[in-house]
Amino acid sequence: MADPGPSNATVLAVLPEAEDRMALTGILRRPGWKLRAAGTFGKARLLLNRSSIGVVISERAFPDGRGWRDLLGVIQGMPDPPPLIVADRLADERLWAEVLNLGGYDLLPKPFAAKEVLHAVSAACRWRESRHRPVAAPLETRGRRGTPAAMIRPAC
């Protein structure tokens, strides 16, 4: 069974091809998921600055000559950067290793398969949420100083 996805997960799809954006719209059409779409690097940058984004799915290269590495640079400069998943028709082990080594989260092959997309996006959301979980105090100190402050939930 596919992951249901976390509540209030906002995914930014930076994909120049309308067909790819439509495919993701169909795959991520379920309660709790929101899809924001951008066809260009410039629009993606604006959305990242204006919206709370949980996960970014990006095309490998954009028509203006920019690519996922440029988008990763923008994301890494954010106070709470969302994980970046790169998408490409020629997804292979070399690109996957490059994405991971440079700080991306994962690589998705195109055309999109619902099961793979849901798994990758759900895992990226869980990874992002885990960065915000408070670390449990050792057993001998629990309860001595009260309960930790409530955690602010991220977009995923």
N, C-alpha and C positions, 0 to 999 in steps of 0.2 A: 504494500500500500504506500502511496506517495505521502510525503510529509505534508501535514495540513498547513504548516507555516505559522509563524508567530502572529499575534494580533498586532495590528497597526504597523505592518512592515511596508515601508515605502521603497520601491525599487526605481532607480533611474536607469533607463535604457538609452544609451547613446549609440544609436544605430542609424546610419544614413538611409538605408533601404526601408521603405514603408512596409514591404512584405515581412521583414524581420520584426518590426515594431508591432505589426498586426498579430504575428505568431505569438509574441510574448504577451500581448493583451489577452489572447485566448487562453494561454497557459496559466497566467496569473490572475484570472478572473475567478476569484473565490473570496469568501468573507475574510476580512482582515488584511488583505493585500491591496496595495495601491501602486499603480504604475504611472510614473512620470516619464515622458519620452522627449528626446532631443535628437535632431538629425544632424547637428553640427557640434563641434568642439565649443564654439562660442556660446551657444544656447545651453549646453551642459554646464559650462562654467557659471552662467547666471543662475541656473536652477540649484546648483550646489551651494551658492552663496545665499539664496533666498529661501530654501526649503530644508526641512529636516529629512535627510536621505539615509536609509538604512544600508542599502547595498547598491553598487553601481555595476551594470553590465555594459561593457564597451566593445565596439567594433575594434578590430586590430588596427585599421588605418582609416582615416577620414579623407574625403575628396580634397580638402584644402592642404594636404600634405602633413597634417598633424596625425598623431596616433595615440594609442593607449598609454604610451610612456609619458606623453605630454599631460594627459588626463591624470595619470598617477601622480605626477609632480604637483598638480593642483590639489588633489585629494590629500597627499601627504603633508601639505601645508595647513590643513584644517586642524582645529583644536581636537575634534573627535572624528577622525577620518573613517568613512565607511569602507568596507572591503570592496576591492575591485575584481570583477570577474571579466576576463577577456573572451570575446567570441570571434571565431574565424572558421571559414569553410575548410581551411587547410590545418586544422588543429592537429599537432603532432607532439611527440615527446620533447623535441627541441624547444618549441614555443612554450609548452607547459613549464619546462624547467626555467626558461627565461622569465616568464611571468612570476613564478614563485621566487626566484632569486632576486628579482628587482623589487619585490614587495607586494605584488598582486596576490589575490587569494586563490584563483582557480582559472581554468580554461574550459570553455564550452564549445563543442563542435556545432557547426551550422550545416544543414537546417536544424532548428531546435527540436529536441525531443522532450516532451512534457516531463517525463520522469527524471531526466538528467537536469533540466532547468530547476524543477522543484527541489531536487536533492541539493544542488549547488547553492541555490539561494537560501534555503532553510538552514543549511550548514553554516553559511556565511553569517546569517542572522544570529544563530546560536553562538558562534565564535565571538561576534561583536558584543552580544549580551554578556558573555562570560568575562569580558574585560571590565565590565561594570559591577560585577558581583563583589561584595565585600569579602575579604578573607576571614574565615572563621577564627575566633580566638582559641588558643589552646584550652583544653578542658579545664585545667586548673585555674584559669582566669575568667572563665565564662561566668556571667552573672555578677561579678564584683563591681563592675563600673557601669552597669546599665546596658541598655540595648543600643546597638549602633544606630546612627541616624539613618533615616529612610533613604534609599537609593533612588536617584532620578533615572527613570527608564529611558533608554535610547529609542530611536525610531524603529528599530527592529524588535 
